[in-house]
Amino acid sequence: MKQLKKIHLIVLFIIVFIQTVNAQHIKSVHGEYTYYVPENITLDIAKQTALQRAKVQALENEFGTVIMQNNLSHIENINGKSDIDFLTMGSSEVKGEWIENTEEPTFDITYVNNQLVVKCFIKGKAREILTAKPEFVAKVLRNGTTSIFESDSFKSGDDLFLSFKSPINGYLNVYLYDGNEHIVEMLPYRSETIGSTSIEGNHQYVFFSSKDATKGNEVDEYTITCNNNIELNQIILVFSENPFNKAISNDGLIEIKTFQKWLSKLKAQDKKAYSQIISIQVEP
């Protein structure tokens, strides 16, 4: 009996330890960003832009950035003499990822010298990225299925496709948010009863195209619509090295709050889970 209690205590200690370690990497963050809006940008798009940049600012304030620098050299022999050119390539990346909002973002909209200015304030939870994210390549395609059709600008009636390639094996889900109360589940396809789509490393995929379908999938194809003024839609990709279950949907539609809770829980529990948002502008 004492041995059984000892085992129970060890198991309880391990569970508490794991929960503590996970909690250490999730922090409360806040940020703000002031966006001076160009003349050709609508207010809705300006608010989305300010919101995304406020998130980045919050992550940068808490976790900082990684500065990466690579030196490339080119050696050319001219008339027996070596000429060496050096090229320095630098980039930076925020060391954190947004988990969820803890308060609704607020916006302060003003005009300065007849120019629209949108200031966004945001609070939420985020985690520090301790390992490198997989550098998958995702491209939204308009009216074609090769890379030359990549676009972030669509018109009502255009067909939408997605090309995707990952350097490692993993699992992928894709969603569409058009600013309404629901998220549209795009991948896995509606005919599939799986939690997430299996991805083979170094394989080029084109989704939402029947002619490019693999494994005999019954493909869902998408035509973009826009009934009002210019809209800003978001393609949301969720990728992990580990299999995961999708959010509960009703005929492919997920309530926005349900989706947010699902995504934040997934990221909190799976350190290999990452999301990427690709914004597209849609005109009538």
Summary of the structure (lengths in Angstrom):
residues: 284
radius of gyration: 22.6
end to end distance: 72.3
largest distance: 87.7
contacts: 790
relative contact order: 0.15
helix: 23%
strand: 45%
